[in-house]
């Protein structure tokens, strides 16, 4: 072990845990990285090398540990199996302790909203979207975890993205299967963006509050329609310190398991944008494709499945010209399939891609309808029922 | 600095032109302004964004006021319109969070309306004291208490400090 890491026991433990020493410097990660395609300075390989040689003081790591998209494409390509996504997640709290963060988009307001939700005394009004035709219950075994959809829809009201529709459609789908899901009136954010921006303290508070309300509601299965919520609940909530006796499942996995009967084919062609948190981080590629394939014609973009390109941002960090460039390229790929709409399973992909479509320099040639997978399935069920 | 138990801090964003001029006149004439007002001067009330207001609430402000110029008196043109748009989003987010909407207010004044300004500020402060503590204020206070305990005990606790 070199001297830089010897003087920093926490960092050296992280480097060892994530096997960063095993890096063979092959550069496959950089070749695959969507950020490296547009930002020539960025390279996961160099990140590993600088952290081993110079530790946290390295200027390169200080900057690039925060610009990393954590999309996980490098994990897929790494021949020695280093998980850069998790490694970067472990690095960021070390910088937060030194009062250094990356550039938080929107002035850090979204992380602020999530931190505010970690206050136990807060009584939120997050169920305004529930209309009388939606059947929900307050106690039961199946719980639908909505996530921050009402907040995002309000925050991005300029973009005209209908994110709450995802929640409405998910409840409709579940109702059509005869399930009346529990929807928590005082649910908290899952904490994805906080743990990925190094704020472990607030993440633990949110986690604790959420687990408590799951227990009070008597939940056994937690369904979520958000890629990030499902990743966090499934992989980051179970902890040695507290029991987590719940089965977490993403809506697409659930629907694939229970078999939706009433759907009818829609006369549409679509392309599917794999959210990184659902695809690469959880390996859910086939379920959404099978669901969509049965109701419309699905066309793949040039980069799809495990190699799908990122929507340009994650955790509301570093929205810059590189993000825009990545989003434009992704939209051009989608346009290239000549599909009528892009379907995604993450509200953030929807926000980011919709924002990029508004680029006035492109004169509207990026415009393409974008919808969440739950909305498409709900529409197909409604169509099947009415005909 | 006022004590924490009395009325909590109110952050007031003053537009540099009419509202700030009125405020300065009030200060010069030693008008009885509520002590809890913390003024922040910005060039235009249209500059206020969601992050600024939310950050104030997160850090323990009891209320936030945005003081801008009247509709057709903005030096830059779109200021009042921008403020209106931001205020709409802020109120929607506050409703979601469960914060009382009375904790945020947009007030418009002209150059010669210093008395209106004083009344509005007093009325806002009065409304806040009737509402009671915001849930975020207590949380913020506890956090600062923790931090203060972690630091040296000789350091006195400052409830809300603007640098």
HADDOCK unambig.tbl for C-alpha pairs under 7 A between the chains (distance, minus, plus):
assign (segid A and resid 106 and name CA) (segid B and resid 51 and name CA) 6.72 0.50 0.50
assign (segid A and resid 107 and name CA) (segid B and resid 51 and name CA) 5.37 0.50 0.50
assign (segid A and resid 108 and name CA) (segid B and resid 51 and name CA) 6.41 0.50 0.50
assign (segid A and resid 109 and name CA) (segid B and resid 50 and name CA) 6.63 0.50 0.50
assign (segid A and resid 109 and name CA) (segid B and resid 51 and name CA) 4.26 0.50 0.50
assign (segid A and resid 109 and name CA) (segid B and resid 54 and name CA) 6.49 0.50 0.50
assign (segid A and resid 109 and name CA) (segid B and resid 55 and name CA) 6.94 0.50 0.50
assign (segid A and resid 112 and name CA) (segid B and resid 54 and name CA) 6.94 0.50 0.50
assign (segid A and resid 112 and name CA) (segid B and resid 55 and name CA) 6.56 0.50 0.50
assign (segid A and resid 112 and name CA) (segid B and resid 58 and name CA) 6.90 0.50 0.50
assign (segid A and resid 116 and name CA) (segid B and resid 58 and name CA) 6.24 0.50 0.50
assign (segid A and resid 119 and name CA) (segid B and resid 136 and name CA) 6.74 0.50 0.50
assign (segid A and resid 119 and name CA) (segid B and resid 139 and name CA) 6.54 0.50 0.50
assign (segid A and resid 121 and name CA) (segid B and resid 135 and name CA) 5.89 0.50 0.50
assign (segid A and resid 122 and name CA) (segid B and resid 98 and name CA) 6.60 0.50 0.50
assign (segid A and resid 122 and name CA) (segid B and resid 135 and name CA) 6.09 0.50 0.50
assign (segid A and resid 123 and name CA) (segid B and resid 98 and name CA) 5.35 0.50 0.50
assign (segid A and resid 124 and name CA) (segid B and resid 96 and name CA) 5.51 0.50 0.50
assign (segid A and resid 124 and name CA) (segid B and resid 97 and name CA) 4.67 0.50 0.50
assign (segid A and resid 124 and name CA) (segid B and resid 98 and name CA) 4.33 0.50 0.50
assign (segid A and resid 125 and name CA) (segid B and resid 95 and name CA) 6.40 0.50 0.50
assign (segid A and resid 125 and name CA) (segid B and resid 96 and name CA) 4.70 0.50 0.50
assign (segid A and resid 125 and name CA) (segid B and resid 97 and name CA) 6.43 0.50 0.50
assign (segid A and resid 125 and name CA) (segid B and resid 98 and name CA) 5.71 0.50 0.50
assign (segid A and resid 126 and name CA) (segid B and resid 96 and name CA) 5.40 0.50 0.50
assign (segid A and resid 151 and name CA) (segid B and resid 93 and name CA) 6.59 0.50 0.50
assign (segid A and resid 154 and name CA) (segid B and resid 89 and name CA) 6.33 0.50 0.50
assign (segid A and resid 154 and name CA) (segid B and resid 92 and name CA) 6.66 0.50 0.50
assign (segid A and resid 154 and name CA) (segid B and resid 93 and name CA) 6.65 0.50 0.50
assign (segid A and resid 155 and name CA) (segid B and resid 89 and name CA) 6.57 0.50 0.50
